[in-house]
Amino acid sequence: MNRLIPLLIMCAGLALAGCNTIAGAGKDIEAGGEKVQDTAKDVQQKM
C-alpha cells in the first residue's frame, strides 16, 4: 500500500503533463490551419 500512493501520484503527474503537451500541439495545428485559410482567402480575392 505504501508503494501504491507514490505510484499513483507519479501517474497523475504524467497524465497532466501529457494533457499540456497535447493542448500545445492542438494550438500549433490550429494556428497552421488559420494561416492556410488566410492564404486561400488572399488567393481567391486576387482571382
PDBQT receptor file of N, H, CA, C and O in Angstrom, charges set to zero:
ATOM      1  N   MET A   1       0.829  -1.195   0.000  1.00  0.00    +0.000 N 
ATOM      2  CA  MET A   1       0.000   0.000   0.000  1.00  0.00    +0.000 C 
ATOM      3  C   MET A   1       0.871   1.256   0.000  1.00  0.00    +0.000 C 
ATOM      4  O   MET A   1       0.529   2.253  -0.636  1.00  0.00    +0.000 OA
ATOM      5  N   ASN A   2       2.005   1.203   0.720  1.00  0.00    +0.000 N 
ATOM      6  H   ASN A   2       2.282   0.393   1.237  1.00  0.00    +0.000 HD
ATOM      7  CA  ASN A   2       2.886   2.363   0.792  1.00  0.00    +0.000 C 
ATOM      8  C   ASN A   2       3.500   2.695  -0.560  1.00  0.00    +0.000 C 
ATOM      9  O   ASN A   2       3.796   3.860  -0.826  1.00  0.00    +0.000 OA
ATOM     10  N   ARG A   3       3.695   1.712  -1.411  1.00  0.00    +0.000 N 
ATOM     11  H   ARG A   3       3.454   0.765  -1.195  1.00  0.00    +0.000 HD
ATOM     12  CA  ARG A   3       4.266   1.944  -2.736  1.00  0.00    +0.000 C 
ATOM     13  C   ARG A   3       3.216   2.393  -3.735  1.00  0.00    +0.000 C 
ATOM     14  O   ARG A   3       3.549   3.010  -4.746  1.00  0.00    +0.000 OA
ATOM     15  N   LEU A   4       1.983   2.101  -3.475  1.00  0.00    +0.000 N 
ATOM     16  H   LEU A   4       1.712   1.599  -2.653  1.00  0.00    +0.000 HD
ATOM     17  CA  LEU A   4       0.904   2.408  -4.413  1.00  0.00    +0.000 C 
ATOM     18  C   LEU A   4       0.630   3.910  -4.500  1.00  0.00    +0.000 C 
ATOM     19  O   LEU A   4       0.396   4.432  -5.590  1.00  0.00    +0.000 OA
ATOM     20  N   ILE A   5       0.655   4.594  -3.386  1.00  0.00    +0.000 N 
ATOM     21  H   ILE A   5       0.845   4.170  -2.501  1.00  0.00    +0.000 HD
ATOM     22  CA  ILE A   5       0.336   6.033  -3.363  1.00  0.00    +0.000 C 
ATOM     23  C   ILE A   5       1.349   6.846  -4.179  1.00  0.00    +0.000 C 
ATOM     24  O   ILE A   5       0.928   7.651  -5.010  1.00  0.00    +0.000 OA
ATOM     25  N   PRO A   6       2.659   6.675  -3.985  1.00  0.00    +0.000 N 
ATOM     26  CA  PRO A   6       3.599   7.439  -4.829  1.00  0.00    +0.000 C 
ATOM     27  C   PRO A   6       3.469   7.093  -6.321  1.00  0.00    +0.000 C 
ATOM     28  O   PRO A   6       3.636   7.954  -7.186  1.00  0.00    +0.000 OA
ATOM     29  N   LEU A   7       3.175   5.848  -6.599  1.00  0.00    +0.000 N 
ATOM     30  H   LEU A   7       3.039   5.149  -5.897  1.00  0.00    +0.000 HD
ATOM     31  CA  LEU A   7       2.986   5.430  -7.989  1.00  0.00    +0.000 C 
ATOM     32  C   LEU A   7       1.783   6.136  -8.612  1.00  0.00    +0.000 C 
ATOM     33  O   LEU A   7       1.852   6.587  -9.755  1.00  0.00    +0.000 OA
ATOM     34  N   LEU A   8       0.702   6.232  -7.879  1.00  0.00    +0.000 N 
ATOM     35  H   LEU A   8       0.646   5.866  -6.950  1.00  0.00    +0.000 HD
ATOM     36  CA  LEU A   8      -0.490   6.924  -8.372  1.00  0.00    +0.000 C 
ATOM     37  C   LEU A   8      -0.223   8.417  -8.564  1.00  0.00    +0.000 C 
ATOM     38  O   LEU A   8      -0.707   9.013  -9.526  1.00  0.00    +0.000 OA
ATOM     39  N   ILE A   9       0.535   9.017  -7.666  1.00  0.00    +0.000 N 
ATOM     40  H   ILE A   9       0.928   8.533  -6.884  1.00  0.00    +0.000 HD
ATOM     41  CA  ILE A   9       0.878  10.441  -7.788  1.00  0.00    +0.000 C 
ATOM     42  C   ILE A   9       1.730  10.671  -9.032  1.00  0.00    +0.000 C 
ATOM     43  O   ILE A   9       1.517  11.641  -9.760  1.00  0.00    +0.000 OA
ATOM     44  N   MET A  10       2.687   9.789  -9.276  1.00  0.00    +0.000 N 
ATOM     45  H   MET A  10       2.860   9.001  -8.685  1.00  0.00    +0.000 HD
ATOM     46  CA  MET A  10       3.531   9.922 -10.466  1.00  0.00    +0.000 C 
ATOM     47  C   MET A  10       2.708   9.762 -11.738  1.00  0.00    +0.000 C 
ATOM     48  O   MET A  10       2.908  10.501 -12.702  1.00  0.00    +0.000 OA
ATOM     49  N   CYS A  11       1.796   8.814 -11.751  1.00  0.00    +0.000 N 
ATOM     50  H   CYS A  11       1.633   8.213 -10.968  1.00  0.00    +0.000 HD
ATOM     51  CA  CYS A  11       0.941   8.606 -12.922  1.00  0.00    +0.000 C 
ATOM     52  C   CYS A  11       0.057   9.828 -13.176  1.00  0.00    +0.000 C 
ATOM     53  O   CYS A  11      -0.139  10.221 -14.326  1.00  0.00    +0.000 OA
ATOM     54  N   ALA A  12      -0.465  10.414 -12.138  1.00  0.00    +0.000 N 
ATOM     55  H   ALA A  12      -0.306  10.094 -11.204  1.00  0.00    +0.000 HD
ATOM     56  CA  ALA A  12      -1.294  11.607 -12.286  1.00  0.00    +0.000 C 
ATOM     57  C   ALA A  12      -0.465  12.767 -12.843  1.00  0.00    +0.000 C 
ATOM     58  O   ALA A  12      -0.945  13.521 -13.689  1.00  0.00    +0.000 OA
ATOM     59  N   GLY A  13       0.764  12.911 -12.376  1.00  0.00    +0.000 N 
ATOM     60  H   GLY A  13       1.154  12.299 -11.689  1.00  0.00    +0.000 HD
ATOM     61  CA  GLY A  13       1.647  13.960 -12.888  1.00  0.00    +0.000 C 
ATOM     62  C   GLY A  13       1.957  13.775 -14.360  1.00  0.00    +0.000 C 
ATOM     63  O   GLY A  13       1.959  14.742 -15.122  1.00  0.00    +0.000 OA
ATOM     64  N   LEU A  14       2.217  12.553 -14.763  1.00  0.00    +0.000 N 
ATOM     65  H   LEU A  14       2.215  11.767 -14.144  1.00  0.00    +0.000 HD
ATOM     66  CA  LEU A  14       2.482  12.272 -16.183  1.00  0.00    +0.000 C 
ATOM     67  C   LEU A  14       1.247  12.537 -17.040  1.00  0.00    +0.000 C 
ATOM     68  O   LEU A  14       1.360  13.052 -18.152  1.00  0.00    +0.000 OA
ATOM     69  N   ALA A  15       0.098  12.193 -16.536  1.00  0.00    +0.000 N 
ATOM     70  H   ALA A  15       0.006  11.775 -15.632  1.00  0.00    +0.000 HD
ATOM     71  CA  ALA A  15      -1.138  12.429 -17.289  1.00  0.00    +0.000 C 
ATOM     72  C   ALA A  15      -1.369  13.923 -17.489  1.00  0.00    +0.000 C 
ATOM     73  O   ALA A  15      -1.763  14.351 -18.574  1.00  0.00    +0.000 OA
ATOM     74  N   LEU A  16      -1.129  14.708 -16.458  1.00  0.00    +0.000 N 
ATOM     75  H   LEU A  16      -0.810  14.360 -15.577  1.00  0.00    +0.000 HD
ATOM     76  CA  LEU A  16      -1.298  16.156 -16.582  1.00  0.00    +0.000 C 
ATOM     77  C   LEU A  16      -0.282  16.756 -17.549  1.00  0.00    +0.000 C 
ATOM     78  O   LEU A  16      -0.622  17.649 -18.324  1.00  0.00    +0.000 OA
ATOM     79  N   ALA A  17       0.938  16.284 -17.513  1.00  0.00    +0.000 N 
ATOM     80  H   ALA A  17       1.214  15.558 -16.883  1.00  0.00    +0.000 HD
ATOM     81  CA  ALA A  17       1.965  16.768 -18.438  1.00  0.00    +0.000 C 
ATOM     82  C   ALA A  17       1.584  16.413 -19.865  1.00  0.00    +0.000 C 
ATOM     83  O   ALA A  17       1.796  17.209 -20.781  1.00  0.00    +0.000 OA
ATOM     84  N   GLY A  18       1.025  15.228 -20.063  1.00  0.00    +0.000 N 
ATOM     85  H   GLY A  18       0.853  14.582 -19.319  1.00  0.00    +0.000 HD
ATOM     86  CA  GLY A  18       0.590  14.805 -21.390  1.00  0.00    +0.000 C 
ATOM     87  C   GLY A  18      -0.534  15.679 -21.912  1.00  0.00    +0.000 C 
ATOM     88  O   GLY A  18      -0.570  15.996 -23.101  1.00  0.00    +0.000 OA
ATOM     89  N   CYS A  19      -1.440  16.068 -21.051  1.00  0.00    +0.000 N 
ATOM     90  H   CYS A  19      -1.410  15.810 -20.085  1.00  0.00    +0.000 HD
ATOM     91  CA  CYS A  19      -2.543  16.937 -21.465  1.00  0.00    +0.000 C 
ATOM     92  C   CYS A  19      -2.021  18.290 -21.936  1.00  0.00    +0.000 C 
ATOM     93  O   CYS A  19      -2.499  18.828 -22.935  1.00  0.00    +0.000 OA
ATOM     94  N   ASN A  20      -1.046  18.839 -21.225  1.00  0.00    +0.000 N 
ATOM     95  H   ASN A  20      -0.658  18.402 -20.414  1.00  0.00    +0.000 HD
ATOM     96  CA  ASN A  20      -0.473  20.119 -21.621  1.00  0.00    +0.000 C 
ATOM     97  C   ASN A  20       0.220  20.005 -22.971  1.00  0.00    +0.000 C 
ATOM     98  O   ASN A  20       0.130  20.914 -23.796  1.00  0.00    +0.000 OA
ATOM     99  N   THR A  21       0.906  18.898 -23.196  1.00  0.00    +0.000 N 
ATOM    100  H   THR A  21       0.979  18.160 -22.526  1.00  0.00    +0.000 HD
ATOM    101  CA  THR A  21       1.606  18.698 -24.457  1.00  0.00    +0.000 C 
ATOM    102  C   THR A  21       0.607  18.596 -25.607  1.00  0.00    +0.000 C 
ATOM    103  O   THR A  21       0.819  19.194 -26.662  1.00  0.00    +0.000 OA
ATOM    104  N   ILE A  22      -0.455  17.862 -25.420  1.00  0.00    +0.000 N 
ATOM    105  H   ILE A  22      -0.628  17.376 -24.563  1.00  0.00    +0.000 HD
ATOM    106  CA  ILE A  22      -1.477  17.708 -26.454  1.00  0.00    +0.000 C 
ATOM    107  C   ILE A  22      -2.168  19.033 -26.715  1.00  0.00    +0.000 C 
ATOM    108  O   ILE A  22      -2.453  19.371 -27.864  1.00  0.00    +0.000 OA
ATOM    109  N   ALA A  23      -2.441  19.786 -25.659  1.00  0.00    +0.000 N 
ATOM    110  H   ALA A  23      -2.210  19.511 -24.725  1.00  0.00    +0.000 HD
ATOM    111  CA  ALA A  23      -3.081  21.089 -25.831  1.00  0.00    +0.000 C 
ATOM    112  C   ALA A  23      -2.180  22.024 -26.630  1.00  0.00    +0.000 C 
ATOM    113  O   ALA A  23      -2.664  22.760 -27.491  1.00  0.00    +0.000 OA
ATOM    114  N   GLY A  24      -0.890  22.005 -26.359  1.00  0.00    +0.000 N 
ATOM    115  H   GLY A  24      -0.498  21.408 -25.659  1.00  0.00    +0.000 HD
ATOM    116  CA  GLY A  24       0.051  22.838 -27.097  1.00  0.00    +0.000 C 
ATOM    117  C   GLY A  24       0.119  22.448 -28.564  1.00  0.00    +0.000 C 
ATOM    118  O   GLY A  24       0.161  23.308 -29.443  1.00  0.00    +0.000 OA
ATOM    119  N   ALA A  25       0.128  21.157 -28.820  1.00  0.00    +0.000 N 
ATOM    120  H   ALA A  25       0.093  20.458 -28.105  1.00  0.00    +0.000 HD
ATOM    121  CA  ALA A  25       0.156  20.685 -30.203  1.00  0.00    +0.000 C 
ATOM    122  C   ALA A  25      -1.120  21.093 -30.928  1.00  0.00    +0.000 C 
ATOM    123  O   ALA A  25      -1.077  21.467 -32.100  1.00  0.00    +0.000 OA
ATOM    124  N   GLY A  26      -2.238  21.024 -30.247  1.00  0.00    +0.000 N 
ATOM    125  H   GLY A  26      -2.273  20.720 -29.295  1.00  0.00    +0.000 HD
ATOM    126  CA  GLY A  26      -3.512  21.431 -30.851  1.00  0.00    +0.000 C 
ATOM    127  C   GLY A  26      -3.511  22.902 -31.223  1.00  0.00    +0.000 C 
ATOM    128  O   GLY A  26      -4.029  23.277 -32.276  1.00  0.00    +0.000 OA
ATOM    129  N   LYS A  27      -2.940  23.732 -30.379  1.00  0.00    +0.000 N 
ATOM    130  H   LYS A  27      -2.519  23.427 -29.524  1.00  0.00    +0.000 HD
ATOM    131  CA  LYS A  27      -2.856  25.167 -30.677  1.00  0.00    +0.000 C 
ATOM    132  C   LYS A  27      -1.953  25.419 -31.882  1.00  0.00    +0.000 C 
ATOM    133  O   LYS A  27      -2.258  26.266 -32.723  1.00  0.00    +0.000 OA
ATOM    134  N   ASP A  28      -0.840  24.683 -31.967  1.00  0.00    +0.000 N 
ATOM    135  H   ASP A  28      -0.593  23.995 -31.285  1.00  0.00    +0.000 HD
ATOM    136  CA  ASP A  28       0.068  24.834 -33.107  1.00  0.00    +0.000 C 
ATOM    137  C   ASP A  28      -0.616  24.432 -34.406  1.00  0.00    +0.000 C 
ATOM    138  O   ASP A  28      -0.479  25.113 -35.422  1.00  0.00    +0.000 OA
ATOM    139  N   ILE A  29      -1.344  23.336 -34.374  1.00  0.00    +0.000 N 
ATOM    140  H   ILE A  29      -1.455  22.783 -33.549  1.00  0.00    +0.000 HD
ATOM    141  CA  ILE A  29      -2.047  22.865 -35.566  1.00  0.00    +0.000 C 
ATOM    142  C   ILE A  29      -3.129  23.856 -35.960  1.00  0.00    +0.000 C 
ATOM    143  O   ILE A  29      -3.321  24.127 -37.145  1.00  0.00    +0.000 OA
ATOM    144  N   GLU A  30      -3.830  24.392 -34.986  1.00  0.00    +0.000 N 
ATOM    145  H   GLU A  30      -3.674  24.172 -34.023  1.00  0.00    +0.000 HD
ATOM    146  CA  GLU A  30      -4.875  25.379 -35.252  1.00  0.00    +0.000 C 
ATOM    147  C   GLU A  30      -4.286  26.628 -35.907  1.00  0.00    +0.000 C 
ATOM    148  O   GLU A  30      -4.854  27.162 -36.860  1.00  0.00    +0.000 OA
ATOM    149  N   ALA A  31      -3.155  27.084 -35.396  1.00  0.00    +0.000 N 
ATOM    150  H   ALA A  31      -2.694  26.650 -34.622  1.00  0.00    +0.000 HD
ATOM    151  CA  ALA A  31      -2.505  28.271 -35.969  1.00  0.00    +0.000 C 
ATOM    152  C   ALA A  31      -2.087  28.009 -37.410  1.00  0.00    +0.000 C 
ATOM    153  O   ALA A  31      -2.227  28.882 -38.266  1.00  0.00    +0.000 OA
ATOM    154  N   GLY A  32      -1.578  26.818 -37.680  1.00  0.00    +0.000 N 
ATOM    155  H   GLY A  32      -1.465  26.109 -36.984  1.00  0.00    +0.000 HD
ATOM    156  CA  GLY A  32      -1.204  26.457 -39.047  1.00  0.00    +0.000 C 
ATOM    157  C   GLY A  32      -2.408  26.443 -39.968  1.00  0.00    +0.000 C 
ATOM    158  O   GLY A  32      -2.327  26.903 -41.107  1.00  0.00    +0.000 OA
ATOM    159  N   GLY A  33      -3.515  25.922 -39.490  1.00  0.00    +0.000 N 
ATOM    160  H   GLY A  33      -3.582  25.548 -38.565  1.00  0.00    +0.000 HD
ATOM    161  CA  GLY A  33      -4.743  25.891 -40.285  1.00  0.00    +0.000 C 
ATOM    162  C   GLY A  33      -5.257  27.285 -40.584  1.00  0.00    +0.000 C 
ATOM    163  O   GLY A  33      -5.766  27.538 -41.676  1.00  0.00    +0.000 OA
ATOM    164  N   GLU A  34      -5.130  28.179 -39.639  1.00  0.00    +0.000 N 
ATOM    165  H   GLU A  34      -4.716  27.973 -38.753  1.00  0.00    +0.000 HD
ATOM    166  CA  GLU A  34      -5.571  29.562 -39.861  1.00  0.00    +0.000 C 
ATOM    167  C   GLU A  34      -4.711  30.243 -40.926  1.00  0.00    +0.000 C 
ATOM    168  O   GLU A  34      -5.222  31.024 -41.728  1.00  0.00    +0.000 OA
ATOM    169  N   LYS A  35      -3.417  29.953 -40.938  1.00  0.00    +0.000 N 
ATOM    170  H   LYS A  35      -3.002  29.318 -40.286  1.00  0.00    +0.000 HD
ATOM    171  CA  LYS A  35      -2.528  30.515 -41.964  1.00  0.00    +0.000 C 
ATOM    172  C   LYS A  35      -2.940  30.017 -43.344  1.00  0.00    +0.000 C 
ATOM    173  O   LYS A  35      -2.957  30.786 -44.305  1.00  0.00    +0.000 OA
ATOM    174  N   VAL A  36      -3.268  28.742 -43.442  1.00  0.00    +0.000 N 
ATOM    175  H   VAL A  36      -3.254  28.117 -42.661  1.00  0.00    +0.000 HD
ATOM    176  CA  VAL A  36      -3.697  28.179 -44.722  1.00  0.00    +0.000 C 
ATOM    177  C   VAL A  36      -4.996  28.841 -45.178  1.00  0.00    +0.000 C 
ATOM    178  O   VAL A  36      -5.141  29.173 -46.354  1.00  0.00    +0.000 OA
ATOM    179  N   GLN A  37      -5.931  29.032 -44.264  1.00  0.00    +0.000 N 
ATOM    180  H   GLN A  37      -5.813  28.762 -43.308  1.00  0.00    +0.000 HD
ATOM    181  CA  GLN A  37      -7.196  29.692 -44.607  1.00  0.00    +0.000 C 
ATOM    182  C   GLN A  37      -6.958  31.123 -45.070  1.00  0.00    +0.000 C 
ATOM    183  O   GLN A  37      -7.566  31.569 -46.043  1.00  0.00    +0.000 OA
ATOM    184  N   ASP A  38      -6.086  31.840 -44.385  1.00  0.00    +0.000 N 
ATOM    185  H   ASP A  38      -5.592  31.478 -43.595  1.00  0.00    +0.000 HD
ATOM    186  CA  ASP A  38      -5.794  33.221 -44.768  1.00  0.00    +0.000 C 
ATOM    187  C   ASP A  38      -5.179  33.276 -46.161  1.00  0.00    +0.000 C 
ATOM    188  O   ASP A  38      -5.534  34.138 -46.965  1.00  0.00    +0.000 OA
ATOM    189  N   THR A  39      -4.274  32.375 -46.442  1.00  0.00    +0.000 N 
ATOM    190  H   THR A  39      -3.985  31.675 -45.789  1.00  0.00    +0.000 HD
ATOM    191  CA  THR A  39      -3.629  32.334 -47.761  1.00  0.00    +0.000 C 
ATOM    192  C   THR A  39      -4.657  32.008 -48.843  1.00  0.00    +0.000 C 
ATOM    193  O   THR A  39      -4.642  32.609 -49.917  1.00  0.00    +0.000 OA
ATOM    194  N   ALA A  40      -5.543  31.065 -48.562  1.00  0.00    +0.000 N 
ATOM    195  H   ALA A  40      -5.555  30.577 -47.689  1.00  0.00    +0.000 HD
ATOM    196  CA  ALA A  40      -6.572  30.695 -49.534  1.00  0.00    +0.000 C 
ATOM    197  C   ALA A  40      -7.502  31.894 -49.813  1.00  0.00    +0.000 C 
ATOM    198  O   ALA A  40      -7.883  32.125 -50.961  1.00  0.00    +0.000 OA
ATOM    199  N   LYS A  41      -7.861  32.643 -48.780  1.00  0.00    +0.000 N 
ATOM    200  H   LYS A  41      -7.551  32.455 -47.848  1.00  0.00    +0.000 HD
ATOM    201  CA  LYS A  41      -8.715  33.810 -48.966  1.00  0.00    +0.000 C 
ATOM    202  C   LYS A  41      -8.006  34.872 -49.808  1.00  0.00    +0.000 C 
ATOM    203  O   LYS A  41      -8.626  35.509 -50.661  1.00  0.00    +0.000 OA
ATOM    204  N   ASP A  42      -6.698  35.063 -49.567  1.00  0.00    +0.000 N 
ATOM    205  H   ASP A  42      -6.194  34.546 -48.875  1.00  0.00    +0.000 HD
ATOM    206  CA  ASP A  42      -5.934  36.039 -50.343  1.00  0.00    +0.000 C 
ATOM    207  C   ASP A  42      -5.898  35.648 -51.816  1.00  0.00    +0.000 C 
ATOM    208  O   ASP A  42      -6.040  36.504 -52.689  1.00  0.00    +0.000 OA
ATOM    209  N   VAL A  43      -5.713  34.383 -52.092  1.00  0.00    +0.000 N 
ATOM    210  H   VAL A  43      -5.598  33.688 -51.383  1.00  0.00    +0.000 HD
ATOM    211  CA  VAL A  43      -5.668  33.905 -53.478  1.00  0.00    +0.000 C 
ATOM    212  C   VAL A  43      -7.029  34.091 -54.147  1.00  0.00    +0.000 C 
ATOM    213  O   VAL A  43      -7.093  34.497 -55.308  1.00  0.00    +0.000 OA
ATOM    214  N   GLN A  44      -8.101  33.805 -53.442  1.00  0.00    +0.000 N 
ATOM    215  H   GLN A  44      -8.049  33.476 -52.499  1.00  0.00    +0.000 HD
ATOM    216  CA  GLN A  44      -9.443  33.968 -54.005  1.00  0.00    +0.000 C 
ATOM    217  C   GLN A  44      -9.717  35.419 -54.341  1.00  0.00    +0.000 C 
ATOM    218  O   GLN A  44     -10.330  35.715 -55.367  1.00  0.00    +0.000 OA
ATOM    219  N   GLN A  45      -9.274  36.322 -53.493  1.00  0.00    +0.000 N 
ATOM    220  H   GLN A  45      -8.776  36.082 -52.659  1.00  0.00    +0.000 HD
ATOM    221  CA  GLN A  45      -9.529  37.751 -53.734  1.00  0.00    +0.000 C 
ATOM    222  C   GLN A  45      -8.741  38.250 -54.933  1.00  0.00    +0.000 C 
ATOM    223  O   GLN A  45      -9.197  39.160 -55.625  1.00  0.00    +0.000 OA
ATOM    224  N   LYS A  46      -7.585  37.687 -55.195  1.00  0.00    +0.000 N 
ATOM    225  H   LYS A  46      -7.215  36.948 -54.633  1.00  0.00    +0.000 HD
ATOM    226  CA  LYS A  46      -6.757  38.116 -56.312  1.00  0.00    +0.000 C 
ATOM    227  C   LYS A  46      -7.250  37.558 -57.643  1.00  0.00    +0.000 C 
ATOM    228  O   LYS A  46      -6.832  38.028 -58.701  1.00  0.00    +0.000 OA
ATOM    229  N   MET A  47      -8.122  36.574 -57.604  1.00  0.00    +0.000 N 
ATOM    230  H   MET A  47      -8.461  36.192 -56.744  1.00  0.00    +0.000 HD
ATOM    231  CA  MET A  47      -8.607  35.942 -58.856  1.00  0.00    +0.000 C 
ATOM    232  C   MET A  47      -9.661  36.784 -59.490  1.00  0.00    +0.000 C 
ATOM    233  O   MET A  47     -10.188  36.424 -60.543  1.00  0.00    +0.000 OA
TER     234      MET A  47
